[in-house]
């Protein structure tokens, strides 16, 4: 287990083909946006706002499971009808890109390290990437509407297939136990992000430190990024 910082041995980047990013909590601070989204559903059903435990749950789980967690069983069908009528663009402005995200992605692209997304979001991921001009950096983008939801490893297997990569040639950056379990089920090294209590091969306290490690490993290619 390592903490990624300016003293980290950059050997961990040897043979790395690509990095897979979780979306919420890694690429974006999305807690406020998701809180507003689910509370809009609850408000439409004349229910009170979520408590802290429910907020932590939706942060890592698919929308179907999250709705089931916060809505009484007899209202679940109605909640999904309400959800379909919510324009997610109303809450997009509350998403905050993590500090260092764009510089890191630019540097990874410059040195030839691939990037993908594997998220339990369903229909909103394309909208998010478009809003924040991130489409150019990620291929493939795998969501829970395309494969079985995390922690099932199907999405990670798809990414490895598309990249022609083996499990030890990639890494998965996540911030939850669901992400850690996904990586373990895939045989892929897990790098935790701002989640020091998770079992991980690498702990990232920020994205800037990872970028500086990449720049040290690829000084010529990373120059200027």
N, C-alpha and C positions, 0 to 999 in steps of 0.2 A: 504494500500500500504506500502510495506517495502523495504528497501534497504538491500540486503544480505551482512552482514559483521560479524565481530567477536563478535558483541554485539547483534545480532539478536536473538530473542527468537526462539529456535529450535522447538517449538511446531508446526511450519508449516510442519514439517516432520512426524508428528503423522499420522499413517494410510496411508502413501504414499506407493502405490504399485509400481509405476514406473514413469520414466521421459521420455518424448518424445523430441527428439532433431531435430530442423531444421539443415540442413547441412551448406549451405553457409552463412557465417557471424556468425555462432555459433560454429560449429565444426571446421570450417576452415575459414581463411582469404582467400577468393577465388576471390577477385576482380580482381587481376592481371591475374589469369588464365582465368577467363571468359572474361575479356577484350581482351586478345590475341585470344581467340577462335572466338569471334564474329568479331573481326577486320580481322581475316583470311578469314572469309566469305565475308566481305565487300571488301577486297583487291582482292579476286578472281572475284568479279563483277565489278572491276574498280571503286569502290566507296571509299570515304574518310573514315577515322576512326570515331568512335562514339564520340558524345559530352557527357558532364557530365550527363545530364538529361537521356540520353539513357542508360548510364552505371548504373545509380541507378535503372532504370526500370528493366533491365535484371537480376539484383541481386535478385529480388523477384518473377519473373514471369517465366512461362514455356517457353521453347525454341520457340514454335510456335508463341506465342504472342510477344516474343522478336524480332524474325525475322520480324514479321509484323510491329513492331515499327521502325526498323532501315532500312528497305529495301523498295523501291518504290513498289507499288502493282504489277506492270507489271514484276517485277523481283523476286517475292516471290517464285514461283515454282522453278526457277533456283537456288535460294538461298538454298532451301532445298536439291536440288540435290548436290550442292557444299558441304553442311554440312555433308551429308552422306559419303562423301569421305575424310573428315578430320579425321585423327587419333587422338582421344582425348588424347592419351598418350603423344602427343607432348606438351601438356600444363599442364599435371599433376604435373610436377616438380615445377610449379609456385604456387601450392596450399600450404598453410602454416597452419599446425595444430595449433589451438588456444593454447596458453600457459595454461598448467594445464589440458588439455583434457585427456591425458592418466592417470595421477594420479587420476582424478575425476572418470573416468570410472572404474578403478581398485578398488577404494574405494566403489563405488556403488555396484559393483559385490560382493565384500566381505561381505557387510551388507545385501545383498539380495534384493536390489532395482533394478527392471528391467529397461532396457533401450531399446528404439526403435528410429527409424528415420522416420520422415514424411517430405518429400521434394518435391518441384516442379521440381527437376531434373527428367529426364526420363530414358535414357539408360546408363548413366555414373556412377550411384551410386555404383554398384557392383565393377566397376573398381577402384573407389576411395577407397572403403573399403579394397579391396585387396592390393592396392598399399601401404596403410598406416597400414596394419595389424590390422584392426579394426573389422573384421567380428565376432569375438568371443563375442563382447560386445553387439551386437544389435539384437533383435528379437521382432517384425518383422521389416523389412525395407520396407517402403511404399513409392512408387514414383508416379509421375503423369502419368506414363505409365501403372499403375495398377489400379488406381482409378481416379475419377474426381479431377482436380487440385485444390489446395488451392485457395481461402478460403472455398471451399466446404468441409464439415466435414466428407465425406465418409472415408477418410483414417484414421482419428482419431477414427471413429466408428469401423473400422476393428481392430485397435490396441487394443481398449478396449475389443472387442470380444475375440481376441486371448489371452489376459491377464486375462479375466474374471473379469475385473475391471469396476468400475463406474466412472463417470466423475470427481467427487471430490477426487478420489483416485489416480489421476495422475496429472501431470503438463506438460505444453508444453513450451519449451524454444525456443524463436524466436527473430528476430531482426527487423522485418518489420511490417507495418500495415496489410499486408496480413496474417502474422502469428497471429497477435492479433485478426483479424476477424475470422480466423480459430478456434482459441481457444474459442472465444465467441459463434460461431455457434455450437460448440461441447459441450458447458457447462463445459469446462475444464479450470482450473486456468492457466493464462498466466503469464510466467516469462520472462520479456524482458531482452535481452542481449546487453549491451552497447548501449541502445536506451532509454535514460531517458525520452524522450518526449512521448513515447507510454504509453497508459493506461494499467497498469499491476498490478497484485496482489503482484508481487515481482520484484525488479529491481536487476539484476546481473551486477556488474561492471567488474567482471572477474570470472573465473571458480574456482580459488583457494579458494575464500571465501565460495562458496557452498560446496566444499570438506571439509573445516574445520568445517562447520556446521554439516555435516554428521558425521564427526569424533567425534564431541562433543555429538551427539545424540546416537551414537553406539560405545562407547569407546572400548569395548572388541573386537567386531567383526572387527573394523577398525584398530586395532593395527597393525602397521607394513606397512600400506598402505598409 
